[in-house]
Amino acid sequence: MTIKIGNAPCSWGVEFADDPRNPDWKTVLDECRDAGYRGIELGPVGFMPEDPAELGDALAKRGLELIGGVVFRPFHDPAQWHDVKDGSIRTCAALKAHGAKHLVMIDSISPRRAPTAGRPAEAEKMSSEEWAVYRGRIQEIAKLASEEYGLTPSIHPHAGGFMDFENEVEQLLEEVDEKHMKICLDTGHSVYAGFDPVAFMKRHMDRISYMHFKDIDPVVMKNVIANQTDFYEACGDGIFCNLGKGSVDFAAVRQLLLDAGFTGWCTVEQDCDPAKAQSPLDDARENRAFLKSIGFEVTA
């Protein structure tokens, strides 16, 4: 039984492919390798080359395996549906070309929800009609990924979007057949949204296909919620701290994964502001060392 640990470009501050603050994609691959990982996510489609030969050669040269990719697009916005589909199709194609498995769907941050990130009681809710259309968009991309590209699609709750809080996640899991959609549970975003990832795992382990490992600083979290801090500003303030230094019980997470016979990849994602990040390489190394210290395998 093997649980392998990878990393992702967001740990280097890469959230959007066209952000001028992004490091070079080759630097991200180099530093991921140098930190001791053997797997990496794609990052936002367009950040790494979409030519399979170019990216395949670069991964092979560094001994890295492509794990999966994230579609971080506004599923909540009907006017942006073309953008969501374009990003989804391009990501699916890239993953299939490299034999990656995981297509992770994230509803990107909405101006209607960003001010209440971390405060479920105050957050605006969708109407039943809006929710039905929203659910349909998620299901359409999930079916596309699984039926046309042979991927394992999963929904990823995320602060500041409309798939964030526990009741929303529970409702979506109930309404979308598990043969079409699994869940990628992010330990840090769960805590940010006010629910316990360990308790959630106990209820839904059979639905979890993939994990994102992220820790959260409880002091920073308390302050950003009180001050209604923007999500990206909160990242710059260090809300997502190095693993083992926050409130997530990773030993309990590991035990639940082992008890369930979980195999495959879990991915470190330490969201940060690329302009404020101190040293993504040092953070990646420290996170790897922490996970190794509690019994995770960190190389393929």
N, C-alpha and C positions, 0 to 999 in steps of 0.2 A: 504494500500500500504506500503510495507516494503522493505527497502534496508538494508541488513545486512552486517556487516563488519568483515572480517576474516583477518588472517595473514598467512605468509608462511615461510618455513625454510630458504629461501634466506635472510630474515631479520636477521638471525643469522649467515650469511656468508656461508650458505650451497649451493654450486653451483654444486658440483660433489660428488657422493655418496662415493667415495673412498679417498677423500681429508683428510689427517691425521690431518688437523687443525680443522675439523668439531667438534662441540660440540656433546655430546651424544644425540641421538634422543629423549630420555626420558626427557632430560633437555629442549629441544626445546618445547615439549608438555607441560611440567610443566610451563615454563615461558610464553608461549602463553596463557595458562589458567590464570596464575597469573596476566597478564597484562589486563585481562578482556575480552578477545575474546572467542567466542564459536565455531569458525570455523577455520580450518587450511588446507592448501594444503599439498599434499603428499611429495613435494620436489623431488629431483632426485630419480628415482626408484632404490631401493637397500639401500637408506639411512634409511628408516623406514622398519620394518619387512614386508616381502612379505607373511608371513603366516597370512591369514585373521583373524584367531582367536586371535593371539597374538596382532596384531595392533588394532583389534576391541575392545578387552578388555581394552587396554591402552587408547583408545579414550573415551570409555564409562566411565572409572574410572575418567577421568578429565572433563567430560561433554563437549567434543569436537565433532564436526561434520566434516567429511572429505568433503571438498568443491570440489576439483578437483586436477589435476596434470599436470605437464609440461613435455613435451618431448623436451629437449634442446640438440639437436643432429645435426650433419652436413648434413642437407638435400642437401646442395650444392655440396657435394663430392660423386661422384659415387662409389668410392672405399670404402666408409663407409656406403653404403646402408644397409648392413646386420645389422650393429650396430643401425642404425636408426629404422629399423623394429623391432629388438629385444627390444629396449627401448620402442617403441610404444606399442607393444603387451603386454609387462609386465605391463606397466602403465595402459593401458585400463583394463586389468584383475583386477588390484588392485582397480581401481576406481569403477568398476562394483560390486566388492565384498562388497564394503562399501556404495553403493548407492550414490556415488558422481556423479556429472553431467558433469563437464567441463574437456575436454581434450584440452590442450593448446599446440600448435605446435610452436616451436621457432627454426629458423635456427641458429645454434651456430656460434660463431665467426670464421671468415675465415682469414688466414694470408693475403689474397688478399684485405680484406676490413678493417681489424683492424686499419691500419695506417691512414685511412681517416674517421674514426667514427666522426660524427658531421659535415662532410664537403661534402655534396652531389655533389657539382660541380666537385670535384676532384676524386670521388670514381670510381673505376673500375666497368664497367657494364658487365653483361653476354651477350654473343652472343645470337641471336634469337634461335639458335638450343639448346644451353645450357639451356636457359630459359624454353623452351618447356619441356625438360626432368625434370628440376627442379620443374616446376609447376605440372607435372604428379606425382612426388613423394609426394608432399604435398597433392594432391587430393586423391592419393591412401590411405594415412594414414587417411585422413578425412573420406573417405567412410568406411574404416575398422572400425573406431571408432563409426560412426553413425549406420551403418547397422548391424555390428556383435556384438557390445557391448551396443548399445542404448545410446551413449553419445552425447553431443553437442560439436563437434570439432570447434576450432577457431584458426586462425593464429594470432601470436603476433609479431609485428615488434620489432626488437631488434638491438641496436647499434653493429656494427662490423660484422654483417652477411649480407647476400644478400637480406633479407627482412627487410629493414630498413627505407628507405626514402619514402616520400609521394607518388611519382610517381610509385614506385614499389608496394606499397600497393594497390593503385588505380587500377593498371593493374591486379594484382592477383584477386581482388574482382570482376573485370569485367569479367575475364576469367573462374572463378570457380563458379559454380552454388551455390547460397546461401543455397539450401537445403542440400548441402554437407559440406559447410564451412561458419562459421561466423567469427567475429573478436573479439579478446580480445585486447582492447585498453589499452596501458600502458601510463599513462599521462607523466611520466618522460622520457621514451624513445622517445615519440613523440617530446618533446621539444629538446632533444639531437639531433634528426634527422633534426631539423630545421622547424618543422611544428606545428601549433597550435592545441592542442587536442580538444579545445572547438569548433573551426571552423570545424574540422574533424567530431566531433560528430554531429553537426548540419546537415551535409551532409549525414551521414551514420548511424544515430541512429537505423534505422530498421535492420541493419546488426550486431550491437553490442550485443553479448550475455553475455559478461563478461567484467569486468574492473579490471585492476591492478592500484592501487593508489601509485604513486611515485612522489616525488617532486625533483626539480633540482636547485642547487645553481648556479645562473647566473655568478657569479664571477669565481668560480671554472671551470665552463663550458668554459668560455672564455679562461681561461689559458690552459686547457687541449687540446682544439682545436688548439690554437696557437702553443703549444709545441708538437703536434701530440702524445699525451700521450696514452699509451695502455689502453684499456677499464678497465681491472682489477686494474691497477695502479690508474686510475681515481676514481674507487670505493673506493680505500684506501685513496685517497685524499679528499674524502667526496663530490663528485659530486652529489650524491643522499642524500640530507639533510632531516631532519625531515619535515613532512608535515606541510605546512603553513609557512615555512621559505624560500621557494624558489619562482619560477616564475609561478607555476601552479595556476590557479584560481579555487580552489576547490568548492567555492560557486556557480560558474557558472556551473561547472560539475554536482553538485548536482541538480541544478534547471533543467538542461536538462534531467537528468535521471528521475526526478519526472514528468516533462512535458510529457515524453514518456511513462509513466506508467511502468518503469523498476522495476522489483522485483527480489529478490534473493540476491546473494552474490556479493560484491566487496571486493577485497583483497589487503591489504597493502603489498607492496614489497619494502623494503628499502635495495637494494643490498649493501653489504658491504664486506670488506676483513676481514675474521675471525681473522686474526692475528693483525689487526689494530682496529677492532671494540671496542668502549669504553664500552658500555653496551647495548646490544640488548634489554634486558628487559626494561631498562629505555626508550629507543627509542620507543619500542612498546607501553608503557604506554603513552608517550607523544603524539604519533600519534593518539592513541585512544582518548585521551582527546581533541585533536584538532578537529577531525572529529565529536565528540559529540558536541563540542561548536558551530559548524555550522549546526547542525541539523540532522546528520546521526545517525541512530540507530546502536549501536555497540555490541549488544548481540542478540542471537537468541531468 
